[in-house]
Amino acid sequence: MKVLTREGLLKKEILRKEKVDLGKDEYVFVRQMTGRERDRFEQSLVKEVMDDKGQSEFKRSLDDFRAKLAVHTVCDEDGNNLLRPEDVSTLSQNMSAARLELIVNKAQELNRISEEDKKNLTKNSEAVQNANSISDSAES
């Protein structure tokens, strides 16, 4: 085992991908996300809303969770994304829940996304908001 250098940490990593059998003699590849892709995926699951006092707060929104995860992880044989963010709604409405679940199960496994991760999304967003407001007030 060796300690990574700065160069080693910044080197583009080869992301794991796996073939997922969807039945009907069809399959797709599902891959790991980069850190940035994971952040964007998680951000898509959180909505900022105003409370009764006009303060903003974050709420978890799992609308189209499966389609959003598929959009971020379904790829071609070379690891290039096949879908775009604007495909979420169409994918969610057109693909059976059973087939979408096969993709999502593999994506969650490859990217280590747990039920606990989904529950913690709003906590993480609130922590970021609080940190931002602290740094904003420190600059004043």
C-alpha positions in Angstrom: 0.0 0.0 0.0 1.3 3.5 -0.8 0.5 7.1 0.0 -1.0 9.0 -2.9 0.7 12.1 -4.1 -1.1 15.2 -5.3 -0.6 14.0 -8.9 -2.0 10.6 -8.0 -5.1 12.2 -6.4 -5.7 14.4 -9.4 -5.1 11.7 -12.0 -8.3 10.8 -13.9 -9.6 7.6 -12.4 -11.0 4.8 -14.5 -14.6 4.3 -13.3 -16.0 0.9 -12.8 -18.9 -0.1 -15.0 -21.0 -3.2 -15.1 -23.4 -4.7 -17.6 -27.0 -4.9 -16.4 -29.4 -7.4 -18.0 -32.8 -5.8 -18.5 -34.5 -8.9 -19.9 -36.0 -9.1 -23.4 -32.5 -9.8 -24.6 -31.4 -6.2 -23.8 -28.8 -4.7 -21.5 -27.2 -1.5 -20.5 -23.9 -0.5 -18.8 -24.0 1.3 -15.5 -21.0 3.0 -14.1 -19.6 4.8 -11.0 -20.1 8.5 -10.8 -17.3 11.1 -10.3 -17.5 13.2 -7.2 -18.9 16.1 -9.1 -21.6 13.9 -10.7 -22.6 12.5 -7.3 -22.8 16.1 -5.9 -25.1 17.1 -8.8 -27.2 14.0 -8.5 -27.7 14.7 -4.7 -28.4 18.3 -5.4 -31.2 17.3 -7.8 -32.9 15.5 -4.8 -33.1 18.5 -2.6 -35.4 21.5 -3.0 -35.1 24.8 -1.2 -38.5 26.0 0.1 -39.6 28.9 2.3 -41.0 28.2 5.7 -43.9 30.2 7.3 -41.4 32.9 8.5 -39.9 33.4 5.1 -36.7 31.5 5.9 -35.4 29.1 3.4 -35.1 25.5 4.3 -34.2 22.3 2.4 -36.6 19.4 1.8 -35.7 16.1 0.4 -37.5 15.4 -2.9 -37.3 11.9 -4.2 -39.4 12.7 -7.3 -38.0 10.7 -10.2 -35.1 9.4 -8.0 -34.7 6.3 -10.1 -34.7 8.1 -13.4 -32.3 10.8 -12.1 -29.8 8.1 -10.9 -30.1 6.2 -14.2 -29.4 9.5 -16.1 -26.2 9.9 -14.1 -25.0 6.3 -14.4 -26.2 4.6 -17.7 -23.3 4.7 -20.1 -22.0 3.2 -23.3 -19.3 0.5 -23.4 -16.6 3.3 -23.1 -18.2 4.8 -20.0 -19.8 7.8 -21.8 -23.2 8.9 -20.5 -26.0 7.9 -22.8 -28.7 10.1 -21.2 -29.0 13.8 -20.4 -30.7 15.6 -17.5 -33.5 16.6 -19.7 -34.3 12.8 -20.3 -35.3 12.3 -16.6 -39.1 12.8 -17.1 -39.3 10.8 -20.3 -37.3 7.9 -18.9 -39.4 7.9 -15.7 -42.6 7.8 -17.6 -41.6 5.4 -20.4 -39.5 2.7 -18.7 -41.2 0.0 -16.5 -40.4 0.3 -12.8 -39.1 -3.2 -12.8 -36.4 -2.5 -15.5 -35.6 0.9 -14.0 -35.1 -0.8 -10.6 -32.5 -3.2 -12.1 -30.5 -0.2 -13.2 -30.9 1.6 -9.9 -29.9 -1.4 -7.8 -26.6 -1.7 -9.7 -26.0 2.1 -9.7 -26.5 2.2 -5.9 -24.2 -0.7 -5.4 -21.4 0.8 -7.6 -21.8 4.2 -6.0 -22.4 3.1 -2.5 -25.7 4.9 -2.2 -27.6 3.7 0.9 -31.0 4.5 2.3 -29.2 6.4 5.0 -27.5 8.5 2.4 -30.9 9.5 1.0 -32.2 10.4 4.5 -29.1 12.5 5.2 -29.4 14.7 2.0 -31.4 17.5 3.7 -29.1 17.4 6.7 -26.1 17.9 4.5 -27.8 20.8 2.6 -28.7 22.5 5.8 -25.1 22.2 7.0 -23.8 23.8 3.8 -26.4 26.6 4.1 -25.4 27.2 7.8 -21.7 27.2 6.9 -22.4 29.7 4.1 -24.3 32.0 6.3 -21.6 31.9 8.9 -18.9 32.8 6.3 -21.1 35.5 4.9 -21.5 37.1 8.3 -17.8 36.7 9.0 -17.1 38.8 5.8 -19.4 41.6 7.0 
